[in-house]
Amino acid sequence: MRCRSLIGAIVVAALMIPIGAQAADDAKYPDWKGAWARFVVRGLGGQPSFDQTKPWGFGQEAPLTAEYRKVLEASLADQAKGGQGNFVGHARCLPAGMPLMMIAFRPLEFVVTPETTYVLIGGSDHYRRIFTDGRDFPKDLEAAYSGYSVGKWIDQDGDGRYDLLEVETRNFKGPRNLEATGLPLHRDNETVVKERFQLDKANKDTLLNEITVIDNAFTRPWTITKRYIRETDKVLWKEDECGENNNHILIGRDNYFLSADGYLMPTRKGQKPPDTRYFK
């Protein structure tokens, strides 16, 4: 009987240790549970802009170099004629990549663990990983649209609970843009994106993401702050597959549109039909 009691006490103690340790770990991190929707500024037309507080295109007042101002001008001119301009990726269902993937076209979900914070996005950008286990940027890593993100949790007020996540993201491939106007990033893909995530001190249901983009298409680093609003009602996560019912057809370097009756349509005035040399 004495041995059974001793064994039972050891088992109970062993079970309690990891449970208590996990609870202590959970208490260190902020509550980011739920769905985080994009903050919408009334009166701003068009699709979501990179800086939520300003109109898209040149209204963003991005610090573009002279060369990349011309890229944006050409993009807007082509879109006015029905083309895709510099924003060709979405028609091909390519990932938007960083930092456009954080625009929250649909609500974001954050899954926080001690080693990694996951951002679940959906659509062509499925998710991103932010590593918080103390690692550095690896060498000779294959480039990605979302890049490679390394983060660090910070307890700003010393109360024993983290309230700020600082992130740096590098190692990109393209094409990537900042919004649907084709607001450009440099073709060299040497972009560095720095982020500071924290809950608004005045409203726990508002998540702030201060984003600084360092890119050779800009004359200086560009900093904006995005706001995400926590949806408090029951969230219905919807499936979204870009390739499903996508009427954009890319043939060579030309983009066409598939009509309701199944025929190719031009997207620009005077656009030539695709080359049919292999059809006899």
Solvent accessible surface area in square Angstrom, and as a share of the most:
residue,aa,sasa,rsa
1,M,178,0.80
2,R,211,0.77
3,C,96,0.58
4,R,180,0.66
5,S,74,0.48
6,L,111,0.55
7,I,106,0.54
8,G,32,0.31
9,A,59,0.46
10,I,104,0.53
11,V,75,0.43
12,V,85,0.49
13,A,51,0.39
14,A,56,0.43
15,L,110,0.55
16,M,127,0.57
17,I,126,0.64
18,P,79,0.50
19,I,121,0.61
20,G,41,0.39
21,A,56,0.43
22,Q,96,0.43
23,A,61,0.47
24,A,57,0.44
25,D,48,0.25
26,D,84,0.43
27,A,58,0.45
28,K,87,0.37
29,Y,29,0.11
30,P,17,0.10
31,D,69,0.36
32,W,4,0.01
33,K,160,0.68
34,G,28,0.27
35,A,0,0.00
36,W,0,0.00
37,A,22,0.17
38,R,70,0.26
39,F,53,0.22
40,V,92,0.53
41,V,44,0.26
42,R,229,0.84
43,G,84,0.81
44,L,57,0.28
45,G,56,0.54
46,G,58,0.56
47,Q,92,0.41
48,P,20,0.13
49,S,13,0.08
50,F,1,0.00
51,D,14,0.07
52,Q,12,0.05
53,T,85,0.50
54,K,66,0.28
55,P,69,0.43
56,W,88,0.31
57,G,3,0.03
58,F,73,0.31
59,G,29,0.28
60,Q,0,0.00
61,E,115,0.51
62,A,13,0.10
63,P,16,0.10
64,L,15,0.08
65,T,37,0.21
66,A,76,0.59
67,E,100,0.45
68,Y,4,0.01
69,R,106,0.39
70,K,140,0.59
71,V,24,0.14
72,L,1,0.00
73,E,85,0.38
74,A,63,0.49
75,S,3,0.02
76,L,57,0.28
77,A,53,0.41
78,D,43,0.22
79,Q,54,0.24
80,A,92,0.71
81,K,139,0.59
82,G,34,0.33
83,G,8,0.08
84,Q,26,0.12
85,G,21,0.20
86,N,48,0.24
87,F,18,0.08
88,V,41,0.23
89,G,10,0.10
90,H,74,0.33
91,A,5,0.04
92,R,102,0.37
93,C,32,0.19
94,L,52,0.26
95,P,38,0.24
96,A,25,0.20
97,G,0,0.00
98,M,0,0.00
99,P,0,0.00
100,L,3,0.01
101,M,7,0.03
102,M,0,0.00
103,I,1,0.00
104,A,3,0.02
105,F,95,0.40
106,R,81,0.30
107,P,40,0.25
108,L,0,0.00
109,E,49,0.22
110,F,11,0.04
111,V,61,0.35
112,V,41,0.24
113,T,45,0.26
114,P,52,0.33
115,E,97,0.44
116,T,11,0.06
117,T,0,0.00
118,Y,70,0.26
119,V,0,0.00
120,L,70,0.35
121,I,16,0.08
122,G,28,0.27
123,G,7,0.07
124,S,32,0.21
125,D,15,0.08
126,H,115,0.51
127,Y,99,0.38
128,R,7,0.02
129,R,112,0.41
130,I,0,0.00
131,F,31,0.13
132,T,21,0.12
133,D,68,0.35
134,G,76,0.73
135,R,97,0.36
136,D,113,0.59
137,F,56,0.23
138,P,60,0.38
139,K,184,0.78
140,D,154,0.80
141,L,76,0.38
142,E,146,0.66
143,A,35,0.27
144,A,34,0.26
145,Y,35,0.13
146,S,29,0.19
147,G,15,0.14
148,Y,31,0.12
149,S,4,0.02
150,V,25,0.14
151,G,9,0.09
152,K,120,0.51
153,W,24,0.08
154,I,48,0.25
155,D,44,0.23
156,Q,82,0.37
157,D,100,0.52
158,G,64,0.62
159,D,98,0.51
160,G,57,0.55
161,R,96,0.35
162,Y,61,0.23
163,D,40,0.21
164,L,3,0.02
165,L,1,0.00
166,E,52,0.24
167,V,6,0.03
168,E,40,0.18
169,T,0,0.00
170,R,102,0.37
171,N,51,0.26
172,F,10,0.04
173,K,79,0.33
174,G,25,0.24
175,P,62,0.39
176,R,12,0.04
177,N,9,0.04
178,L,0,0.00
179,E,1,0.00
180,A,11,0.08
181,T,3,0.01
182,G,0,0.00
183,L,1,0.00
184,P,1,0.00
185,L,10,0.05
186,H,43,0.19
187,R,162,0.59
188,D,56,0.29
189,N,39,0.20
190,E,118,0.53
191,T,2,0.01
192,V,17,0.10
193,V,0,0.00
194,K,88,0.37
195,E,1,0.01
196,R,83,0.30
197,F,1,0.00
198,Q,40,0.18
199,L,41,0.20
200,D,38,0.20
201,K,194,0.82
202,A,98,0.76
203,N,71,0.36
204,K,148,0.63
205,D,37,0.19
206,T,6,0.04
207,L,0,0.00
208,L,44,0.22
209,N,0,0.00
210,E,64,0.29
211,I,0,0.00
212,T,25,0.15
213,V,0,0.00
214,I,67,0.34
215,D,10,0.05
216,N,86,0.44
217,A,0,0.00
218,F,13,0.05
219,T,96,0.56
220,R,133,0.48
221,P,74,0.47
222,W,14,0.05
223,T,70,0.41
224,I,10,0.05
225,T,59,0.34
226,K,0,0.00
227,R,92,0.33
228,Y,0,0.00
229,I,64,0.32
230,R,29,0.11
231,E,70,0.31
232,T,107,0.62
233,D,120,0.62
234,K,186,0.79
235,V,41,0.23
236,L,136,0.68
237,W,130,0.46
238,K,173,0.73
239,E,153,0.69
240,D,59,0.30
241,E,91,0.41
242,C,44,0.26
243,G,58,0.55
244,E,117,0.52
245,N,136,0.70
246,N,41,0.21
247,N,53,0.27
248,H,53,0.24
249,I,55,0.28
250,L,70,0.35
251,I,65,0.33
252,G,68,0.65
253,R,240,0.88
254,D,50,0.26
255,N,10,0.05
256,Y,8,0.03
257,F,71,0.30
258,L,61,0.31
259,S,18,0.12
260,A,119,0.92
261,D,104,0.54
262,G,49,0.47
263,Y,153,0.58
264,L,73,0.36
265,M,89,0.40
266,P,83,0.52
267,T,30,0.17
268,R,69,0.25
269,K,207,0.88
270,G,74,0.71
271,Q,27,0.12
272,K,163,0.69
273,P,111,0.70
274,P,33,0.21
275,D,92,0.48
276,T,82,0.48
277,R,161,0.59
278,Y,190,0.72
279,F,166,0.69
280,K,229,0.97
